[in-house]
């Protein structure tokens, strides 16, 4: 992907649940943020995939922003975030508003302003899928909002300090981010510097699932998202996520969700 800013969603239809005002991605570029502080009328989410920067609170406090940071800012909160000294980063950004997200905020799902590092990290690939395009109807917009809200629930998970050890956290990110192809678990163990048997035991103890079960669950959740927010066929989804064919995906999907993909899409 070339460097620069790509807009994926712009002024989606206004619905009874809310609206996605703007969404897209800054790729290896300097974010264009007014200085010193700005105030938005909507919620803002920034997910930094690569690069480093800073987040500045209204009282002048600053926090580092590093890869894996999920920065959420409520409406009306003065803030600034970006890179320093003309440096670049890659981030997925979303501007959104509405009663659905106000309810999540009241329930404590949407964190206070500033960067946080949930573990396991929600899949950036799944977020890109949800935000792939501007929906053309109110119904499609509502499905997109619900899928985005579902993704946000993972951001409300525990912080990095309460999560897995660094080696397991790195493995979680590796297993959760790129879901489109096969991964060799022994290679993942080597990447994070652990013997394979140690890696499997430690991952299961700290995450609650084996590495393979964790990855399979994430792939199936991404398949469910694709069924909800795209017109892709089951065959296309299976091919995208590395399943042998649509029948293989359907068997796994039914075992996990209790109904076949076709029924899930209609539900």
C-alpha positions in Angstrom: 0.0 0.0 0.0 1.4 3.4 -1.0 2.1 6.0 1.7 -0.5 8.7 2.4 -4.1 9.0 3.7 -6.8 6.7 2.4 -10.5 7.5 3.2 -12.7 4.3 3.4 -15.9 5.7 4.9 -17.1 9.2 4.5 -20.5 10.5 5.9 -22.2 7.1 6.2 -26.0 7.2 6.4 -27.4 8.6 9.7 -29.2 5.8 11.5 -31.1 5.4 14.8 -27.9 3.8 16.2 -25.6 6.6 15.1 -23.2 7.4 12.3 -19.7 6.6 11.1 -18.6 10.1 10.1 -15.2 9.3 8.7 -12.8 6.4 8.7 -9.6 5.5 6.9 -5.9 4.9 7.3 -2.8 7.0 7.4 0.0 4.8 5.9 3.6 5.7 6.6 2.8 9.4 6.7 2.7 12.3 9.1 -0.8 12.7 10.6 -2.4 16.1 9.9 -3.4 17.2 13.4 -4.0 20.9 14.4 -1.8 22.1 17.3 -1.8 22.5 20.2 -5.3 21.0 21.0 -8.5 20.2 19.1 -12.1 19.5 20.2 -14.3 17.1 18.3 -18.1 16.8 18.4 -17.8 13.0 17.9 -15.8 10.1 19.3 -12.4 9.6 17.8 -10.5 6.3 17.6 -6.9 5.9 16.5 -5.2 2.5 16.2 -1.4 2.9 15.7 0.0 0.0 13.7 3.5 1.2 13.2 5.5 4.2 14.3 5.7 6.4 17.5 4.2 9.6 18.7 2.6 11.4 21.6 -0.8 12.0 23.1 -1.4 15.4 24.9 -4.2 15.8 27.4 -6.0 19.1 28.0 -4.0 19.7 31.2 -0.7 19.4 29.2 0.2 15.9 30.3 1.7 13.8 27.6 1.8 10.0 27.1 3.8 8.0 24.5 2.0 6.4 21.6 3.6 3.2 20.4 2.5 0.4 18.0 -0.6 -1.3 19.5 -1.9 1.9 21.0 -5.7 2.2 20.8 -6.5 5.9 21.5 -10.1 6.8 22.1 -11.3 10.4 22.7 -14.8 11.2 23.8 -16.7 14.2 22.3 -15.8 17.6 23.6 -12.5 16.6 25.1 -9.5 18.9 24.2 -6.6 16.7 23.0 -3.8 16.3 20.5 -2.0 13.3 19.2 0.5 12.7 16.4 4.1 12.2 15.5 7.0 14.5 16.5 9.6 16.1 14.3 7.9 15.3 11.0 8.1 11.5 11.6 5.6 9.1 10.1 3.3 6.4 11.4 0.6 4.1 10.2 -2.8 4.3 11.9 -6.4 3.3 11.3 -8.7 6.2 12.4 -12.5 6.3 13.0 -14.8 9.3 13.8 -18.2 8.1 15.0 -21.2 9.3 17.0 -24.6 8.3 18.2 -26.7 6.7 21.0 -25.1 3.2 20.5 -21.7 4.6 21.5 -23.1 6.8 24.2 -24.6 3.7 25.8 -21.2 1.9 25.5 -19.6 4.9 27.1 -22.1 4.9 30.0 -21.4 1.2 30.5 -17.7 1.9 30.8 -16.8 0.1 27.5 -15.3 3.1 25.9 -12.2 4.1 27.9 -11.2 7.5 29.1 -9.3 9.7 26.7 -5.8 8.6 25.9 -3.9 5.6 24.6 -4.4 2.1 26.0 -2.9 -1.3 25.0 -5.5 -4.1 25.3 -4.2 -7.7 25.4 -4.9 -9.6 23.3 -5.0 -6.8 20.8 -8.2 -6.6 18.7 -7.5 -7.5 15.1 -6.6 -4.5 12.9 -7.4 -6.6 9.9 -10.9 -7.2 11.1 -11.3 -3.4 11.8 -10.2 -2.7 8.2 -12.7 -5.1 6.9 -15.5 -3.5 8.9 -14.5 -0.1 7.6 -13.9 -1.1 4.0 -16.4 1.2 2.4 -19.3 3.6 2.9 -22.6 1.6 3.2 -25.3 2.6 0.7 -28.3 2.0 2.8 -29.4 2.7 6.3 -29.8 -1.0 7.1 -26.2 -1.7 5.8 -25.0 1.3 7.9 -26.6 -0.2 11.0 -25.0 -3.5 10.4 -21.6 -1.8 10.0 -22.2 0.2 13.3 -23.1 -3.0 15.2 -20.0 -4.8 13.8 -17.8 -1.8 14.8 -19.3 -1.7 18.3 -18.6 -5.5 18.6 -15.0 -4.8 17.7 -14.8 -2.0 20.3 -15.8 -4.5 23.0 -12.3 -6.0 22.6 -10.6 -2.7 23.2 -12.2 -2.6 26.6 -10.2 -5.7 27.6 -7.4 -5.7 30.1 -4.4 -3.4 29.7 -1.0 -4.7 28.6 0.3 -4.6 32.2 -2.5 -7.0 33.3 -2.1 -9.2 30.2 0.3 -11.9 28.9 4.0 -11.8 29.2 5.9 -9.9 26.4 6.6 -13.1 24.4 3.0 -14.4 24.6 1.7 -10.9 23.8 3.8 -10.7 20.7 2.5 -14.2 19.7 -1.1 -13.0 20.3 -0.6 -10.0 18.0 1.1 -12.2 15.3 -1.8 -14.8 15.4 -4.6 -12.2 15.5 -3.5 -9.6 12.9 -3.0 -11.5 9.6 -5.7 -14.0 9.3 -5.6 -14.6 5.6 -3.0 -17.3 5.4 -1.6 -20.3 7.2 0.9 -20.0 10.0 3.3 -22.5 11.4 3.1 -22.5 15.1 6.7 -23.6 15.5 7.7 -20.6 13.5 5.7 -18.3 15.7 7.3 -19.8 18.8 10.7 -19.2 17.2 9.8 -15.6 16.3 9.0 -14.8 20.0 12.1 -16.7 21.3 10.5 -19.6 23.0 10.9 -23.4 22.5 7.8 -24.8 20.9 6.6 -26.8 23.9 7.2 -23.9 26.3 5.4 -21.6 23.9 2.3 -23.8 23.8 2.1 -24.3 27.6 2.7 -20.6 28.4 0.3 -19.4 25.7 -2.5 -21.7 27.0 -1.9 -20.7 30.6 -1.9 -16.9 29.9 -4.5 -16.6 27.2 -6.8 -19.5 28.2 -6.6 -21.2 24.7 -4.0 -23.0 22.8 -2.3 -20.9 20.0 -4.2 -22.9 17.3 -7.6 -22.6 19.0 -7.0 -18.9 19.5 -6.2 -18.3 15.9 -9.1 -20.5 14.6 -11.5 -18.5 16.8 -10.2 -15.2 15.4 -10.5 -16.5 11.8 -14.1 -17.6 12.4 -15.0 -14.3 14.1 -13.6 -12.5 11.0 -15.7 -14.8 8.8 -18.7 -13.8 10.8 -17.9 -10.1 10.3 -17.5 -10.6 6.6 -20.9 -12.3 6.4 -22.5 -9.3 8.3 -20.9 -6.4 6.5 -20.0 -7.6 2.9 -21.7 -9.3 0.0 -18.8 -11.8 -0.3 -19.9 -15.4 -0.9 -19.0 -18.2 1.5 -16.5 -19.4 -1.1 -14.8 -16.0 -1.4 -14.6 -15.7 2.4 -13.2 -19.2 2.7 -10.5 -18.4 0.1 -9.7 -15.1 1.8 -9.2 -16.7 5.2 -7.2 -19.7 3.9 -9.8 -22.5 4.3 -9.6 -25.4 1.9 -13.0 -24.6 0.4 -16.5 -23.2 1.5 -17.5 -26.6 2.9 -14.5 -26.7 5.2 -15.4 -23.2 6.4 -19.1 -24.1 6.8 -18.2 -27.1 9.0 -15.9 -25.1 11.2 -18.4 -22.2 11.3 -21.3 -24.4 12.4 -19.3 -26.1 15.1 -18.3 -22.7 16.5 -21.5 -20.6 16.2 -24.1 -23.4 16.1 -25.5 -22.5 12.7 -24.2 -22.5 9.1 -22.9 -19.3 7.4 -26.1 -18.9 5.3 -28.3 -18.9 8.4 -26.0 -16.6 10.3 -26.1 -14.0 7.4 -29.9 -14.0 7.4 -30.2 -13.8 11.2 
